[in-house]
Amino acid sequence: MKKFSISDIESLIGIKAHTIRAWEARYNLVAAKRTPTNIRYYDEQDLKMLLNIVALNENGYKISRIAQMDKKKIADLVSQLKRNWNDDAIQMLKLSEATIQYNETEFSEILSGCIEEMGLTRTMDVVLFPFMKRIGMLWQTGTIDPSHEHFASNLIRDRLIVEIDNVVKPAKKNTKRFLLFLPEAEMHETGLLFARYLLKKCGMDTLYLGQEIPYSDVKKVILSYRPDYAFIVLTSLNLGKDVNKIIRKVMDHLDVPLLVAGSLISEFDILVQDQLKPLKNVCDIVEFLEEL
């Protein structure tokens, strides 16, 4: 069973370490275990309990009241809260729990519930993109394993492909062509697949190339496909901080306008360039497509 330090727990549940210690000291809530060398740690069951406590606390239950409940009562209340699919904080906590436990059934149930209640676009905006950003940071800091990140991203990827297949592309005059790809060293497809979903819903034509496309190949495809726009998504922290350098390199191989989305675009200042359109969030993408 995986062991977590208090700093790991702080990152996973979004509650400060001193608050967790105060809960333990004042209410005897989730007391830390100790190794033979007296190092404090928490196990997966402790993490699950803390996630449940945070879920109740964020929905109006005082810690003093939660401390009087047994584990079954807490779990039952959280199970009721979980059905509120519009509560993005609850769903992010439950997705985190399902990811840590590699629980595909639970993860898929949360995805389905959110999408059925809110629709895919809002689910991506308020639940899945923030969740994936958090998971990526936890992976980078070693709080979770790479396998956890791959588990979550692949389940989201599979669901996006299903949603894309289910879209009935509307008939549209003056349809634009979009070339979708990820540049070299970028492997995270979630944002690009979501862009493909939005484009299909708007009746646009797309050519989807996927991840880590060599720059030389992009130039050849541009000459053959003749798109109206190229669309990339920059998410990976491995790309470094010089996002503008990557964008310039991509644009050197294009002769069409470039649309750039992804978490890195919202985090760094993007230099203004002709033929470049940064899209900092889901609203930006939707607004751009509505104006075409």
KAFENKA-V142378 format. One record per residue. N is the residue number from 1. RES is the residue in one small letter. SS is DSSP state (h for helix, s for strand, l for the rest). PSI is psi in radians with two decimals (NA if undefined). Layout:
BEGIN
n=N res=RES ss=SS psi=PSI
n=N res=RES ss=SS psi=PSI
END
This chain:
BEGIN
n=1 res=m ss=l psi=2.38
n=2 res=k ss=l psi=2.49
n=3 res=k ss=l psi=2.46
n=4 res=f ss=s psi=2.38
n=5 res=s ss=l psi=2.96
n=6 res=i ss=h psi=-0.50
n=7 res=s ss=h psi=-0.61
n=8 res=d ss=h psi=-0.82
n=9 res=i ss=h psi=-0.74
n=10 res=e ss=h psi=-0.77
n=11 res=s ss=h psi=-0.67
n=12 res=l ss=h psi=-0.66
n=13 res=i ss=h psi=-0.17
n=14 res=g ss=l psi=0.36
n=15 res=i ss=l psi=2.39
n=16 res=k ss=l psi=2.57
n=17 res=a ss=h psi=-0.70
n=18 res=h ss=h psi=-0.51
n=19 res=t ss=h psi=-0.74
n=20 res=i ss=h psi=-0.74
n=21 res=r ss=h psi=-0.66
n=22 res=a ss=h psi=-0.70
n=23 res=w ss=h psi=-0.70
n=24 res=e ss=h psi=-0.81
n=25 res=a ss=h psi=-0.71
n=26 res=r ss=h psi=-0.64
n=27 res=y ss=h psi=0.01
n=28 res=n ss=l psi=0.65
n=29 res=l ss=l psi=2.07
n=30 res=v ss=l psi=1.25
n=31 res=a ss=l psi=2.39
n=32 res=a ss=l psi=2.55
n=33 res=k ss=s psi=2.98
n=34 res=r ss=s psi=2.48
n=35 res=t ss=l psi=2.96
n=36 res=p ss=l psi=-0.40
n=37 res=t ss=l psi=0.27
n=38 res=n ss=l psi=0.43
n=39 res=i ss=l psi=2.25
n=40 res=r ss=s psi=2.49
n=41 res=y ss=s psi=2.88
n=42 res=y ss=s psi=2.59
n=43 res=d ss=l psi=-3.06
n=44 res=e ss=h psi=-0.60
n=45 res=q ss=h psi=-0.66
n=46 res=d ss=h psi=-0.76
n=47 res=l ss=h psi=-0.77
n=48 res=k ss=h psi=-0.77
n=49 res=m ss=h psi=-0.75
n=50 res=l ss=h psi=-0.67
n=51 res=l ss=h psi=-0.72
n=52 res=n ss=h psi=-0.73
n=53 res=i ss=h psi=-0.78
n=54 res=v ss=h psi=-0.72
n=55 res=a ss=h psi=-0.76
n=56 res=l ss=h psi=-0.75
n=57 res=n ss=h psi=-0.71
n=58 res=e ss=l psi=-0.18
n=59 res=n ss=l psi=0.48
n=60 res=g ss=l psi=-0.07
n=61 res=y ss=l psi=2.21
n=62 res=k ss=l psi=2.58
n=63 res=i ss=h psi=-0.66
n=64 res=s ss=h psi=-0.61
n=65 res=r ss=h psi=-0.74
n=66 res=i ss=h psi=-0.65
n=67 res=a ss=l psi=-0.37
n=68 res=q ss=l psi=-0.13
n=69 res=m ss=l psi=2.63
n=70 res=d ss=l psi=3.01
n=71 res=k ss=h psi=-0.67
n=72 res=k ss=h psi=-0.73
n=73 res=k ss=h psi=-0.77
n=74 res=i ss=h psi=-0.82
n=75 res=a ss=h psi=-0.69
n=76 res=d ss=h psi=-0.74
n=77 res=l ss=h psi=-0.72
n=78 res=v ss=h psi=-0.64
n=79 res=s ss=h psi=-0.64
n=80 res=q ss=h psi=-0.74
n=81 res=l ss=h psi=-0.62
n=82 res=k ss=h psi=-0.46
n=83 res=r ss=l psi=-0.14
n=84 res=n ss=l psi=1.48
n=85 res=w ss=l psi=-0.34
n=86 res=n ss=l psi=-0.17
n=87 res=d ss=l psi=1.62
n=88 res=d ss=h psi=-0.53
n=89 res=a ss=h psi=-0.76
n=90 res=i ss=h psi=-0.80
n=91 res=q ss=h psi=-0.61
n=92 res=m ss=h psi=-0.68
n=93 res=l ss=h psi=-0.75
n=94 res=k ss=h psi=-0.62
n=95 res=l ss=h psi=-0.69
n=96 res=s ss=h psi=-0.77
n=97 res=e ss=h psi=-0.81
n=98 res=a ss=h psi=-0.62
n=99 res=t ss=h psi=-0.81
n=100 res=i ss=h psi=-0.62
n=101 res=q ss=l psi=0.04
n=102 res=y ss=l psi=0.74
n=103 res=n ss=l psi=1.62
n=104 res=e ss=h psi=-0.69
n=105 res=t ss=h psi=-0.83
n=106 res=e ss=h psi=-0.78
n=107 res=f ss=h psi=-0.82
n=108 res=s ss=h psi=-0.61
n=109 res=e ss=h psi=-0.73
n=110 res=i ss=h psi=-0.79
n=111 res=l ss=h psi=-0.87
n=112 res=s ss=h psi=-0.77
n=113 res=g ss=h psi=-0.77
n=114 res=c ss=h psi=-0.78
n=115 res=i ss=h psi=-0.72
n=116 res=e ss=h psi=-0.63
n=117 res=e ss=h psi=-0.77
n=118 res=m ss=h psi=-0.29
n=119 res=g ss=l psi=2.76
n=120 res=l ss=h psi=-0.71
n=121 res=t ss=h psi=-0.85
n=122 res=r ss=h psi=-0.65
n=123 res=t ss=h psi=-0.77
n=124 res=m ss=h psi=-0.73
n=125 res=d ss=h psi=-0.86
n=126 res=v ss=h psi=-0.26
n=127 res=v ss=h psi=-1.07
n=128 res=l ss=h psi=-0.74
n=129 res=f ss=h psi=-0.82
n=130 res=p ss=h psi=-0.66
n=131 res=f ss=h psi=-0.81
n=132 res=m ss=h psi=-0.61
n=133 res=k ss=h psi=-0.75
n=134 res=r ss=h psi=-0.77
n=135 res=i ss=h psi=-0.71
n=136 res=g ss=h psi=-0.71
n=137 res=m ss=h psi=-0.68
n=138 res=l ss=h psi=-0.62
n=139 res=w ss=h psi=-0.79
n=140 res=q ss=h psi=-0.59
n=141 res=t ss=l psi=-0.06
n=142 res=g ss=l psi=0.12
n=143 res=t ss=l psi=-0.66
n=144 res=i ss=l psi=2.93
n=145 res=d ss=l psi=2.74
n=146 res=p ss=h psi=-0.57
n=147 res=s ss=h psi=-0.56
n=148 res=h ss=h psi=-0.78
n=149 res=e ss=h psi=-0.73
n=150 res=h ss=h psi=-0.68
n=151 res=f ss=h psi=-0.91
n=152 res=a ss=h psi=-0.83
n=153 res=s ss=h psi=-0.61
n=154 res=n ss=h psi=-0.63
n=155 res=l ss=h psi=-0.69
n=156 res=i ss=h psi=-0.72
n=157 res=r ss=h psi=-0.81
n=158 res=d ss=h psi=-0.72
n=159 res=r ss=h psi=-0.66
n=160 res=l ss=h psi=-0.70
n=161 res=i ss=h psi=-0.70
n=162 res=v ss=h psi=-0.78
n=163 res=e ss=h psi=-0.67
n=164 res=i ss=h psi=-0.78
n=165 res=d ss=h psi=-0.53
n=166 res=n ss=h psi=-0.21
n=167 res=v ss=l psi=2.24
n=168 res=v ss=l psi=1.91
n=169 res=k ss=l psi=2.11
n=170 res=p ss=l psi=2.61
n=171 res=a ss=l psi=2.38
n=172 res=k ss=l psi=2.36
n=173 res=k ss=l psi=2.65
n=174 res=n ss=l psi=0.81
n=175 res=t ss=l psi=2.37
n=176 res=k ss=l psi=2.68
n=177 res=r ss=s psi=2.34
n=178 res=f ss=s psi=2.29
n=179 res=l ss=s psi=2.07
n=180 res=l ss=s psi=2.23
n=181 res=f ss=s psi=2.87
n=182 res=l ss=s psi=2.33
n=183 res=p ss=s psi=3.03
n=184 res=e ss=l psi=2.41
n=185 res=a ss=l psi=-0.06
n=186 res=e ss=l psi=2.09
n=187 res=m ss=l psi=-0.17
n=188 res=h ss=l psi=1.91
n=189 res=e ss=l psi=-0.18
n=190 res=t ss=h psi=-0.89
n=191 res=g ss=h psi=-0.65
n=192 res=l ss=h psi=-0.71
n=193 res=l ss=h psi=-0.69
n=194 res=f ss=h psi=-0.68
n=195 res=a ss=h psi=-0.70
n=196 res=r ss=h psi=-0.69
n=197 res=y ss=h psi=-0.85
n=198 res=l ss=h psi=-0.71
n=199 res=l ss=h psi=-0.71
n=200 res=k ss=h psi=-0.70
n=201 res=k ss=h psi=-0.55
n=202 res=c ss=l psi=0.02
n=203 res=g ss=l psi=0.29
n=204 res=m ss=l psi=2.73
n=205 res=d ss=s psi=2.41
n=206 res=t ss=s psi=2.56
n=207 res=l ss=s psi=2.00
n=208 res=y ss=s psi=2.05
n=209 res=l ss=s psi=-0.39
n=210 res=g ss=s psi=-2.62
n=211 res=q ss=s psi=2.70
n=212 res=e ss=s psi=0.95
n=213 res=i ss=s psi=2.19
n=214 res=p ss=l psi=2.48
n=215 res=y ss=h psi=-0.63
n=216 res=s ss=h psi=-0.60
n=217 res=d ss=h psi=-0.63
n=218 res=v ss=h psi=-0.77
n=219 res=k ss=h psi=-0.72
n=220 res=k ss=h psi=-0.73
n=221 res=v ss=h psi=-0.67
n=222 res=i ss=h psi=-0.77
n=223 res=l ss=h psi=-0.59
n=224 res=s ss=h psi=-0.82
n=225 res=y ss=h psi=-0.51
n=226 res=r ss=l psi=1.07
n=227 res=p ss=l psi=2.82
n=228 res=d ss=l psi=-0.50
n=229 res=y ss=s psi=2.64
n=230 res=a ss=s psi=2.57
n=231 res=f ss=s psi=2.12
n=232 res=i ss=s psi=2.81
n=233 res=v ss=s psi=2.26
n=234 res=l ss=l psi=2.00
n=235 res=t ss=l psi=-0.64
n=236 res=s ss=l psi=2.24
n=237 res=l ss=h psi=-0.33
n=238 res=n ss=h psi=-0.28
n=239 res=l ss=h psi=-0.28
n=240 res=g ss=l psi=-3.04
n=241 res=k ss=l psi=-0.28
n=242 res=d ss=l psi=1.20
n=243 res=v ss=h psi=-0.62
n=244 res=n ss=h psi=-0.59
n=245 res=k ss=h psi=-0.71
n=246 res=i ss=h psi=-0.77
n=247 res=i ss=h psi=-0.77
n=248 res=r ss=h psi=-0.70
n=249 res=k ss=h psi=-0.71
n=250 res=v ss=h psi=-0.80
n=251 res=m ss=h psi=-0.45
n=252 res=d ss=l psi=-0.35
n=253 res=h ss=l psi=0.22
n=254 res=l ss=l psi=2.71
n=255 res=d ss=l psi=0.44
n=256 res=v ss=l psi=2.84
n=257 res=p ss=s psi=2.51
n=258 res=l ss=s psi=2.19
n=259 res=l ss=s psi=2.27
n=260 res=v ss=s psi=2.14
n=261 res=a ss=s psi=-3.10
n=262 res=g ss=l psi=2.80
n=263 res=s ss=h psi=-0.55
n=264 res=l ss=h psi=-0.47
n=265 res=i ss=h psi=-0.59
n=266 res=s ss=h psi=-0.28
n=267 res=e ss=h psi=-0.41
n=268 res=f ss=l psi=2.71
n=269 res=d ss=l psi=2.13
n=270 res=i ss=l psi=2.20
n=271 res=l ss=l psi=2.40
n=272 res=v ss=l psi=2.26
n=273 res=q ss=l psi=2.60
n=274 res=d ss=l psi=2.53
n=275 res=q ss=l psi=0.23
n=276 res=l ss=s psi=2.30
n=277 res=k ss=s psi=1.73
n=278 res=p ss=s psi=2.38
n=279 res=l ss=l psi=1.81
n=280 res=k ss=l psi=-0.31
n=281 res=n ss=l psi=-3.14
n=282 res=v ss=h psi=-0.69
n=283 res=c ss=h psi=-0.70
n=284 res=d ss=h psi=-0.76
n=285 res=i ss=h psi=-0.83
n=286 res=v ss=h psi=-0.77
n=287 res=e ss=h psi=-0.72
n=288 res=f ss=h psi=-0.77
n=289 res=l ss=h psi=-0.61
n=290 res=e ss=h psi=-0.45
n=291 res=e ss=h psi=-0.21
n=292 res=l ss=l psi=NA
END
